[in-house]
């Protein structure tokens, strides 16, 4: 039987252990004793990017913010969706420098090295603060932070899903911009808060694994109105 091989670990600001491990050919990131993400389950992350880009429509040089690097699958799907648009800009905000480092080393080939794309700028820091200091800047914001509206890794992540967090997201968008939030599960209260925050909201239930397999995750899609 294959055993988990711990590749690296760091302690989060609130004292939790973030661990990267390998099991056979797959990788996973664990918070304390719970798996946060796995390389075997990235279908919903790719759907996050595809749904957001589809709602945005045709733009020759969009500015995109990806909140949460994860294992690079959302970023790869964004870059593939922006094929033929060399002047597009994609900012990736990742709170943990270790996750950025893992994506340049252990995890680099999983999503075909998206950090090496010249259109990508990595911002190591809190995506909420980045949005607050970037008014009317982005055409598309994709947030795959933590476990969705129920904060899992950091308690501070919960603020992104409050009325204030949604308002900050909307202010960071250009007119007619799009915001999409990934979530492990449905949350009617969050959809209502997005609507109250002046978004036209759609809720999509998408496959967790590529190819339509596995369980379902949820994408909250909002067009600024």
C-alpha positions in Angstrom: 0.0 0.0 0.0 1.3 3.4 -0.9 2.0 5.8 1.9 1.7 9.5 2.0 5.0 11.3 1.5 5.2 14.7 3.1 7.0 17.2 0.8 6.8 20.4 2.9 4.8 22.1 5.6 4.2 25.6 7.0 2.2 27.0 9.9 -0.5 29.5 9.1 -0.8 32.8 10.9 -3.5 31.4 13.2 -1.4 28.3 14.1 -2.7 25.7 11.7 -0.4 23.4 9.8 -0.5 23.5 6.0 1.0 20.4 4.6 1.9 19.4 1.0 2.0 15.6 0.5 2.2 13.1 -2.3 0.3 9.8 -2.6 1.5 7.9 -5.7 1.1 10.2 -8.6 -1.4 12.6 -6.9 -0.7 15.5 -4.6 -2.8 17.1 -1.9 -2.7 20.0 0.5 -3.9 19.4 4.0 -4.8 21.8 6.8 -4.1 20.0 10.1 -5.9 16.6 9.6 -8.3 17.6 6.8 -7.5 17.7 3.0 -8.1 21.1 1.5 -7.4 20.2 -2.1 -6.2 17.4 -4.3 -4.7 17.1 -7.8 -7.4 14.5 -8.5 -10.2 17.0 -8.1 -9.9 20.1 -10.2 -12.9 20.0 -12.5 -14.8 22.7 -10.5 -11.8 25.0 -10.4 -11.6 24.8 -14.2 -15.4 25.5 -14.4 -14.9 28.6 -12.2 -12.6 30.0 -14.9 -14.7 28.9 -17.9 -18.0 30.3 -16.4 -16.4 33.6 -15.5 -14.8 34.1 -18.9 -18.0 33.1 -20.7 -20.0 35.6 -18.6 -17.4 38.3 -19.4 -17.7 37.9 -23.1 -15.3 39.1 -25.7 -12.6 41.5 -24.6 -9.3 42.0 -26.3 -7.2 42.6 -23.2 -9.1 41.9 -20.0 -7.7 42.3 -16.6 -8.4 39.2 -14.5 -7.8 38.6 -10.7 -7.5 35.1 -9.5 -7.8 34.9 -5.7 -6.1 31.7 -4.5 -3.5 29.9 -6.5 -4.2 26.4 -5.2 -2.5 23.9 -7.5 -2.7 26.2 -10.5 -5.7 24.6 -12.2 -7.9 27.8 -12.2 -5.0 29.9 -13.5 -4.3 27.4 -16.2 -8.0 27.4 -17.3 -7.9 31.2 -17.4 -4.8 31.3 -19.5 -6.2 28.7 -21.9 -9.4 30.8 -22.2 -7.4 33.8 -23.0 -5.5 32.1 -25.8 -4.7 34.5 -28.6 -4.9 37.5 -26.2 -1.3 38.5 -25.5 -2.2 41.8 -23.9 -4.5 40.2 -21.2 -3.3 40.6 -17.6 -3.8 38.0 -14.9 -3.0 38.8 -11.3 -2.9 35.9 -8.9 -3.2 36.7 -5.2 -1.9 34.0 -2.9 -1.7 34.5 0.8 0.9 31.8 1.5 4.3 32.2 -0.1 4.8 28.4 0.4 2.0 27.7 -2.0 3.6 29.9 -4.6 6.9 28.1 -4.1 5.2 24.6 -4.3 3.6 25.7 -7.7 7.1 26.6 -9.0 8.5 23.2 -7.9 6.6 20.1 -6.8 3.3 21.1 -8.4 4.6 23.0 -11.5 3.8 20.4 -14.1 0.3 19.6 -12.9 -1.2 22.6 -14.7 1.6 23.0 -17.3 3.5 25.7 -15.4 1.0 28.5 -15.6 3.2 30.8 -13.5 5.7 31.0 -16.3 3.2 32.7 -18.6 4.3 36.3 -19.2 0.8 37.6 -18.7 0.8 36.4 -15.1 1.7 38.6 -12.1 1.8 37.0 -8.6 0.9 39.0 -5.6 1.8 37.3 -2.3 -0.8 38.7 0.1 -4.4 38.9 1.0 -6.8 39.2 -2.0 -9.3 41.2 0.1 -6.7 43.9 0.7 -5.7 43.8 -3.0 -9.3 44.4 -4.1 -9.7 47.3 -1.7 -6.7 49.1 -3.1 -7.7 48.4 -6.8 -11.0 50.3 -7.5 -12.5 49.8 -10.9 -9.5 47.8 -12.0 -10.5 44.3 -13.0 -12.9 42.9 -15.6 -13.1 39.5 -14.0 -12.5 38.4 -10.4 -12.3 34.7 -9.6 -12.2 33.8 -6.0 -11.3 30.3 -4.9 -10.2 31.1 -1.4 -10.5 28.6 1.4 -13.6 26.4 1.3 -16.0 29.1 0.2 -18.4 31.1 2.4 -17.5 28.8 5.3 -13.9 29.7 6.1 -11.8 26.7 6.7 -8.1 27.5 6.5 -8.2 31.0 8.0 -10.9 32.6 10.0 -10.1 36.0 8.4 -11.2 34.6 5.0 -14.8 34.7 6.1 -14.7 38.5 5.5 -14.6 38.0 1.8 -18.1 36.5 1.8 -19.7 39.2 4.0 -21.6 42.2 2.7 -18.4 44.3 3.1 -16.3 41.7 1.2 -18.8 41.5 -1.6 -18.9 45.4 -1.8 -15.1 45.5 -2.0 -15.2 42.9 -4.8 -17.8 44.9 -6.8 -15.8 48.2 -6.3 -12.8 46.5 -7.7 -14.6 45.6 -10.9 -14.9 47.8 -14.0 -18.5 48.6 -15.1 -20.2 45.4 -16.3 -17.5 43.3 -14.7 -17.9 39.7 -13.5 -17.2 38.0 -10.2 -17.3 34.3 -9.6 -16.8 32.5 -6.2 -16.0 28.8 -5.8 -17.6 27.0 -2.9 -17.5 23.4 -1.6 -21.3 23.6 -1.0 -24.4 25.6 -1.6 -25.1 28.7 0.5 -28.4 30.5 -0.1 -27.5 33.3 2.2 -24.4 34.1 0.2 -26.3 34.1 -3.1 -28.7 36.6 -1.4 -25.8 38.8 -0.2 -24.4 38.9 -3.7 -27.8 39.9 -5.1 -28.1 42.6 -2.4 -24.6 43.7 -3.3 -25.8 44.7 -6.8 -24.9 41.5 -8.7 -27.1 39.6 -11.1 -26.5 36.1 -9.7 -26.4 32.7 -11.1 -25.6 29.5 -9.1 -24.0 26.7 -11.0 -23.4 23.2 -9.6 -20.4 21.7 -11.3 -18.5 18.4 -11.1 -15.6 18.2 -8.7 -13.5 16.0 -10.9 -12.6 16.5 -14.6 -14.9 14.7 -17.0 -18.0 15.2 -15.0 -17.1 12.6 -12.4 -17.3 12.8 -8.6 -19.4 15.0 -6.4 -20.5 18.5 -6.9 -19.2 21.9 -6.0 -20.9 25.3 -6.5 -19.9 28.4 -8.5 -21.7 31.7 -7.5 -21.5 33.8 -10.7 -22.3 37.5 -10.5 -22.4 40.2 -13.2 -22.2 43.8 -11.7 -25.4 45.7 -12.3 
